[in-house]
Amino acid sequence: MTEPRKTAAHSGPDLAALARAVRAGAALDADWFADLGKGVGPSAVMGQSLRDALTVATAAEASEAVARSRARAEQRRQLEHEENERRRKREATEAEQARVAAKAERKQQAQQLVAKRKSFDRTLLVVAVVASVTVLLPWLIGRFLLRDAAFHPRSGLVYDVVARSTGDYFVADWWGGIAVWLLVTASAIAVGSWRQRASSILAAAVAVAVAVFAIIPASTARWEAAEADTARALATTAYPFSGHWATCGSAVFYLSDDTGTHLYQIHTARTVGASACDRLVVYDGWREIGRVTLPSGETLGVSSDFFGVSGLSRVEGTTGADTGVATSTSAGDLIGLMLASPDQIWRAVGEAAEEYEYQGSSLIVASHGLNQPGSVVHVLDPVTGALMWAASCPGADEVLSSAAHESDAGNVVLPCQGPGGPGDTGARDYGFGRDGTFIGACPRFDSTC
């Protein structure tokens, strides 16, 4: 027994074709009976009917084949659709899994990055603390980067930074360097994302606050105090002239006026190619206020007999106009320089003597030709170098035995030597007033003459 043929389910269009075929067969049967009624022979009718039936059967079979073909095509489309749907779902699942995995990987990478950044932040903070405690690096920053800059501007009274003492500025330089280090550290921490770095950002904020509101003000105060000390030193201490230039001696004066107390110095100096000192340089504190250079070939004559400092006779006065120095030159002249005109000298021609006596601020006593006939004493004005009066030993054949000098009474004493006699050494002292008035003979070595 054969199994009935399994046919695929017909779609809507195939059922319609089959219905048309059935209706066509029914129509043929109706035509057959009609022809039979018209007297057509049974054989003819039968043959025609068979042909028509065969045609209908063939059409039905064709329709069924078409229906099956369409059913298979539909089935393939359905299978393809299902396969595509499964593939789409699979791809969607794989994409979702990949997205989740990528998200997890990004999250892990972000966490690792945050961990590394936190470690870096901690390292920056630790380095800042260690550097601040160990002093050297912040001090170098303050010493070489901050001085005379925005943090530590130079005072208008500090005109020579060489006068600055490292000790006075040490704390200011150190604290200034710490402030800069903290600000740079905070800036480095603040760069980048702040997410999950609250502790680092908080530490950076604290560092900025400490630097801005504590360390910088303290450093600035110490800097200003050190600058004030330097300004005071520039005005009240002598310029270290000998540490920079070759010198033959100096004289120092303290004078007070409406602007305060000044420390003036007059230094001798040697120019290039000179055999000895040939220049006078005047300083007020550390500030050079004038200089005078002798003509080429002429030098300052430094005489140990000229009372003063290394050949510079100090002219002591109360103002810059009557305070300065006097000294001899290799040309045989006597020159002087006053603080009121530090770029000018007075010159007393031919007044370079073997010995001098400086009489306060009013007289310079030059003794010429000691122990020789015609020896004479010239008394000069120390401010202008002008000859005020001259005197010689009054006795016959008397000569100056030593330089004239000032007595305790303020007079000029001429030590003279005459020929003498039995019981007489011939030594006499004669006194002259400061204006040149002859007083007379004085007891030998009497300081009250």
Secondary structure, DSSP 8 states (H G I E B T S, - for coil): -----------HHHHHHHHHHHHHHHHHHHHHHHHHHTT--HHHHHHHHHHHHHHHHHHHHHHHHHHHHHHHHHHHHHHHHHHHHHHHHHHHHHHHHHHHHHHHHHHHHHHHHHHHHHHHHHHHHHHHHHHHHH-HHHHHHIIIIIBTSSSB---TT---GGG--HHHHHHHHHHHHHHHHHHHHHHHHHSS--TT-HHHHHHHHHHHHHIIIIIHHHHHHHHHHHHHHHHHHHHHS---GGGTS--S-EEEEEEEETTEEEEEEEEEE--TT-SS--EEEEEETTEEEEEEE--TT--EE--TTBSSBTTBEEE--SSGGG-EEEEEETTS-EEEEETTSTT--EEETT---SEEEEETTTEEEEEESTTSTT-EEEEE-TTT--EEEEE---STT-EESS--EE-TTS-EEEEEE---BTTB--EEEEEE-TTS-EEEEE-TT-TT-
